């Protein structure tokens, strides 16, 4: 696996999941997928150029942004690590299923199978599993690469709870990493009607 000597940049990802049908205020409706995928692909390609191809992707694998990021890594020939806050079956039930479009379960399986490394974070009793996952991703990036960059596909809001995107951005900033905001608001504004 990659280490500081061979990996210039750890490219981390966090972002919104595709909205469940009952979500009242849209953050990532299914129609946003092509625009979000294009923005992520552009950032992954830029990271590859910036680091001379010596990049390791690290992310979870929820429906939406995470899986789009892992697919972009694969398309650009970048090795990646998938980090889950629970065993795959539990994770799929909570963070992949629930949307009829997008074929997210199959895409999760493909992303999981193609990973250079697969990790399930041991979560202490009473701890927030998503916060534990974010911390594991950050710590893994610090251990494996000279620099860290987080891509955040995010509307800039506070999120739906602890361990979300806003918290992850803060964790990366505190560790001295940089982050790029892939703001979903202008992307949403480009959708018809």
VEXKE-571861 format. One record per residue (C-alpha): x, y, z; residue in three letters; residue number from 1. Coordinates in pm, 1 decimal. Example, Ala and Ser with C-alpha at 12.3 -4.5 7.8 and 13.67 -1.06 7.14 Angstrom:
# residues 2
[[1230.0; -450.0; 780.0]; 'ALA'; 1]
[[1367.0; -106.0; 714.0]; 'SER'; 2]
//
This chain:
# residues 193
[[0.0; 0.0; 0.0]; 'UNK'; 1]
[[102.5; 361.0; -55.9]; 'UNK'; 2]
[[311.2; 547.0; 198.1]; 'UNK'; 3]
[[458.7; 895.1; 239.5]; 'UNK'; 4]
[[753.5; 805.5; 15.7]; 'UNK'; 5]
[[536.7; 712.9; -283.4]; 'UNK'; 6]
[[220.7; 919.8; -229.2]; 'UNK'; 7]
[[241.1; 1294.4; -269.1]; 'UNK'; 8]
[[-126.4; 1366.9; -208.1]; 'UNK'; 9]
[[-407.7; 1194.6; -19.8]; 'UNK'; 10]
[[-728.8; 1305.0; -187.7]; 'UNK'; 11]
[[-1016.8; 1268.1; 56.7]; 'UNK'; 12]
[[-1384.1; 1305.3; -16.5]; 'UNK'; 13]
[[-1695.5; 1398.6; 175.8]; 'UNK'; 14]
[[-2032.0; 1509.1; 51.8]; 'UNK'; 15]
[[-2402.3; 1475.2; 28.9]; 'UNK'; 16]
[[-2582.6; 1150.3; -38.1]; 'UNK'; 17]
[[-2850.0; 1142.5; -306.1]; 'UNK'; 18]
[[-3169.0; 1260.0; -136.0]; 'UNK'; 19]
[[-3421.1; 1008.0; -13.2]; 'UNK'; 20]
[[-3763.6; 1059.5; -175.9]; 'UNK'; 21]
[[-3913.5; 1201.8; 144.3]; 'UNK'; 22]
[[-3647.2; 1473.7; 192.3]; 'UNK'; 23]
[[-3824.3; 1811.2; 223.2]; 'UNK'; 24]
[[-3538.2; 2044.9; 125.4]; 'UNK'; 25]
[[-3337.1; 1903.0; -166.2]; 'UNK'; 26]
[[-2958.8; 1890.8; -132.4]; 'UNK'; 27]
[[-2874.0; 1624.7; -391.1]; 'UNK'; 28]
[[-3176.2; 1523.4; -601.3]; 'UNK'; 29]
[[-3109.9; 1235.5; -842.9]; 'UNK'; 30]
[[-3111.0; 1478.8; -1138.2]; 'UNK'; 31]
[[-2797.2; 1643.2; -996.4]; 'UNK'; 32]
[[-2584.1; 1330.2; -1046.9]; 'UNK'; 33]
[[-2435.3; 1417.3; -1391.4]; 'UNK'; 34]
[[-2332.9; 1768.3; -1282.6]; 'UNK'; 35]
[[-2187.4; 1643.6; -953.0]; 'UNK'; 36]
[[-1998.4; 1364.9; -1131.9]; 'UNK'; 37]
[[-1846.9; 1611.9; -1379.5]; 'UNK'; 38]
[[-1732.7; 1846.4; -1098.9]; 'UNK'; 39]
[[-1575.1; 1555.9; -908.8]; 'UNK'; 40]
[[-1400.2; 1418.9; -1219.7]; 'UNK'; 41]
[[-1252.5; 1762.9; -1284.9]; 'UNK'; 42]
[[-1111.1; 1785.6; -930.1]; 'UNK'; 43]
[[-970.0; 1431.4; -941.4]; 'UNK'; 44]
[[-796.4; 1506.9; -1272.7]; 'UNK'; 45]
[[-656.6; 1832.2; -1128.4]; 'UNK'; 46]
[[-522.9; 1646.2; -823.9]; 'UNK'; 47]
[[-355.1; 1389.6; -1048.7]; 'UNK'; 48]
[[-181.8; 1668.5; -1244.0]; 'UNK'; 49]
[[-88.3; 1858.9; -928.1]; 'UNK'; 50]
[[74.4; 1556.3; -763.0]; 'UNK'; 51]
[[234.5; 1403.3; -1069.9]; 'UNK'; 52]
[[-1.7; 1106.3; -1051.5]; 'UNK'; 53]
[[111.6; 1013.2; -700.5]; 'UNK'; 54]
[[-232.9; 1035.7; -542.9]; 'UNK'; 55]
[[-427.3; 804.9; -313.2]; 'UNK'; 56]
[[-804.6; 850.0; -289.1]; 'UNK'; 57]
[[-972.0; 788.5; 47.5]; 'UNK'; 58]
[[-1347.3; 799.0; 111.2]; 'UNK'; 59]
[[-1649.5; 615.6; 238.3]; 'UNK'; 60]
[[-1896.9; 471.5; -13.6]; 'UNK'; 61]
[[-2245.4; 612.1; 41.5]; 'UNK'; 62]
[[-2483.2; 664.0; -250.8]; 'UNK'; 63]
[[-2417.5; 993.5; -421.6]; 'UNK'; 64]
[[-2097.0; 1189.7; -378.6]; 'UNK'; 65]
[[-1885.6; 914.2; -222.1]; 'UNK'; 66]
[[-1954.3; 660.5; -495.4]; 'UNK'; 67]
[[-1913.5; 924.8; -767.0]; 'UNK'; 68]
[[-1571.6; 1007.0; -619.6]; 'UNK'; 69]
[[-1464.0; 642.0; -610.7]; 'UNK'; 70]
[[-1580.1; 598.8; -970.7]; 'UNK'; 71]
[[-1375.8; 906.0; -1071.9]; 'UNK'; 72]
[[-1068.6; 763.4; -897.9]; 'UNK'; 73]
[[-1110.5; 437.6; -1088.0]; 'UNK'; 74]
[[-1162.7; 621.4; -1418.5]; 'UNK'; 75]
[[-838.7; 814.2; -1365.0]; 'UNK'; 76]
[[-641.0; 505.6; -1263.1]; 'UNK'; 77]
[[-601.0; 628.4; -904.8]; 'UNK'; 78]
[[-580.3; 371.3; -624.2]; 'UNK'; 79]
[[-827.3; 431.1; -345.1]; 'UNK'; 80]
[[-916.7; 314.5; 3.8]; 'UNK'; 81]
[[-1280.2; 269.0; 111.2]; 'UNK'; 82]
[[-1347.5; 333.7; 480.1]; 'UNK'; 83]
[[-1683.6; 231.7; 627.7]; 'UNK'; 84]
[[-1828.5; 311.5; 972.4]; 'UNK'; 85]
[[-1992.4; -34.2; 989.7]; 'UNK'; 86]
[[-1983.3; -372.7; 820.8]; 'UNK'; 87]
[[-2077.6; -350.4; 450.3]; 'UNK'; 88]
[[-2423.3; -510.0; 491.2]; 'UNK'; 89]
[[-2522.0; -260.3; 763.1]; 'UNK'; 90]
[[-2368.3; 29.9; 573.6]; 'UNK'; 91]
[[-2555.0; -56.1; 253.2]; 'UNK'; 92]
[[-2885.6; -72.5; 442.8]; 'UNK'; 93]
[[-2829.5; 270.0; 602.9]; 'UNK'; 94]
[[-2632.5; 468.2; 345.4]; 'UNK'; 95]
[[-2671.4; 312.7; 0.7]; 'UNK'; 96]
[[-3030.8; 185.4; -35.9]; 'UNK'; 97]
[[-3342.0; 398.4; -44.6]; 'UNK'; 98]
[[-3332.9; 562.4; -387.8]; 'UNK'; 99]
[[-3492.0; 386.0; -684.5]; 'UNK'; 100]
[[-3269.1; 549.7; -946.3]; 'UNK'; 101]
[[-2892.7; 531.5; -983.8]; 'UNK'; 102]
[[-2832.5; 159.0; -927.9]; 'UNK'; 103]
[[-2639.7; 254.0; -612.3]; 'UNK'; 104]
[[-2614.3; -93.1; -459.2]; 'UNK'; 105]
[[-2441.7; -239.6; -765.3]; 'UNK'; 106]
[[-2216.7; 65.4; -786.3]; 'UNK'; 107]
[[-2124.5; 24.6; -419.2]; 'UNK'; 108]
[[-2031.0; -340.0; -480.9]; 'UNK'; 109]
[[-1814.0; -243.2; -778.2]; 'UNK'; 110]
[[-1640.1; 36.3; -584.6]; 'UNK'; 111]
[[-1583.8; -190.3; -282.1]; 'UNK'; 112]
[[-1444.6; -472.6; -496.2]; 'UNK'; 113]
[[-1206.9; -244.2; -689.2]; 'UNK'; 114]
[[-1060.5; -73.1; -379.9]; 'UNK'; 115]
[[-687.3; -105.5; -317.1]; 'UNK'; 116]
[[-779.8; -139.3; 50.7]; 'UNK'; 117]
[[-1108.1; -183.5; 239.4]; 'UNK'; 118]
[[-1145.3; -77.0; 602.5]; 'UNK'; 119]
[[-1424.4; -103.5; 857.3]; 'UNK'; 120]
[[-1366.3; 138.2; 1144.9]; 'UNK'; 121]
[[-1393.1; -6.3; 1495.2]; 'UNK'; 122]
[[-1637.9; 230.4; 1665.8]; 'UNK'; 123]
[[-1620.4; 248.8; 2046.3]; 'UNK'; 124]
[[-1953.0; 204.7; 2230.2]; 'UNK'; 125]
[[-2145.0; 530.5; 2242.9]; 'UNK'; 126]
[[-1930.9; 697.8; 1974.7]; 'UNK'; 127]
[[-2075.0; 848.9; 1659.5]; 'UNK'; 128]
[[-1985.2; 604.6; 1378.4]; 'UNK'; 129]
[[-1969.1; 878.2; 1112.3]; 'UNK'; 130]
[[-1736.6; 1093.0; 1323.0]; 'UNK'; 131]
[[-1519.0; 786.1; 1388.4]; 'UNK'; 132]
[[-1509.4; 717.7; 1014.2]; 'UNK'; 133]
[[-1413.7; 1078.9; 934.5]; 'UNK'; 134]
[[-1133.1; 1066.7; 1190.2]; 'UNK'; 135]
[[-1006.0; 737.0; 1050.9]; 'UNK'; 136]
[[-1000.8; 878.7; 697.4]; 'UNK'; 137]
[[-813.2; 1188.3; 816.1]; 'UNK'; 138]
[[-561.6; 985.1; 1018.4]; 'UNK'; 139]
[[-506.2; 744.7; 730.9]; 'UNK'; 140]
[[-437.3; 1039.2; 498.9]; 'UNK'; 141]
[[-187.0; 1188.0; 743.9]; 'UNK'; 142]
[[-6.3; 853.5; 769.0]; 'UNK'; 143]
[[-0.4; 778.5; 396.3]; 'UNK'; 144]
[[77.7; 1104.6; 217.4]; 'UNK'; 145]
[[288.5; 1417.0; 233.8]; 'UNK'; 146]
[[-16.9; 1639.2; 171.2]; 'UNK'; 147]
[[-391.7; 1609.1; 222.1]; 'UNK'; 148]
[[-673.0; 1763.3; 21.2]; 'UNK'; 149]
[[-1041.3; 1717.2; 96.2]; 'UNK'; 150]
[[-1306.0; 1753.7; -173.7]; 'UNK'; 151]
[[-1638.5; 1852.7; -17.5]; 'UNK'; 152]
[[-1951.2; 1821.3; -235.0]; 'UNK'; 153]
[[-2162.7; 2031.9; -5.8]; 'UNK'; 154]
[[-2419.5; 2308.7; 15.4]; 'UNK'; 155]
[[-2224.0; 2478.0; 295.8]; 'UNK'; 156]
[[-2491.8; 2407.4; 555.5]; 'UNK'; 157]
[[-2454.4; 2261.0; 902.2]; 'UNK'; 158]
[[-2574.4; 1917.1; 799.0]; 'UNK'; 159]
[[-2816.1; 1669.6; 946.9]; 'UNK'; 160]
[[-2604.1; 1571.0; 1247.7]; 'UNK'; 161]
[[-2256.7; 1517.2; 1390.7]; 'UNK'; 162]
[[-1999.5; 1344.3; 1176.5]; 'UNK'; 163]
[[-2120.7; 1520.6; 864.3]; 'UNK'; 164]
[[-1946.8; 1726.2; 601.1]; 'UNK'; 165]
[[-1905.1; 2044.3; 808.5]; 'UNK'; 166]
[[-1736.9; 1843.4; 1085.3]; 'UNK'; 167]
[[-1509.3; 1668.0; 837.2]; 'UNK'; 168]
[[-1398.0; 1999.9; 684.4]; 'UNK'; 169]
[[-1309.8; 2121.8; 1034.8]; 'UNK'; 170]
[[-1110.7; 1803.3; 1110.0]; 'UNK'; 171]
[[-906.0; 1840.3; 792.5]; 'UNK'; 172]
[[-841.0; 2210.4; 855.7]; 'UNK'; 173]
[[-728.0; 2137.6; 1212.5]; 'UNK'; 174]
[[-479.9; 1880.9; 1076.5]; 'UNK'; 175]
[[-331.2; 2134.7; 833.6]; 'UNK'; 176]
[[-493.0; 1991.9; 521.1]; 'UNK'; 177]
[[-651.0; 2192.0; 244.1]; 'UNK'; 178]
[[-1002.9; 2153.9; 114.2]; 'UNK'; 179]
[[-1194.6; 2238.4; -199.8]; 'UNK'; 180]
[[-1562.8; 2326.9; -185.5]; 'UNK'; 181]
[[-1765.4; 2170.4; -464.8]; 'UNK'; 182]
[[-2068.5; 2386.0; -388.0]; 'UNK'; 183]
[[-2392.7; 2210.1; -477.4]; 'UNK'; 184]
[[-2598.4; 2533.0; -475.8]; 'UNK'; 185]
[[-2482.1; 2658.8; -818.6]; 'UNK'; 186]
[[-2514.1; 2306.4; -952.8]; 'UNK'; 187]
[[-2873.0; 2287.6; -827.7]; 'UNK'; 188]
[[-2944.7; 2623.8; -990.2]; 'UNK'; 189]
[[-2845.4; 2475.0; -1327.3]; 'UNK'; 190]
[[-3114.6; 2206.3; -1310.9]; 'UNK'; 191]
[[-3422.1; 2270.2; -1525.9]; 'UNK'; 192]
[[-3744.7; 2383.9; -1364.2]; 'UNK'; 193]
//
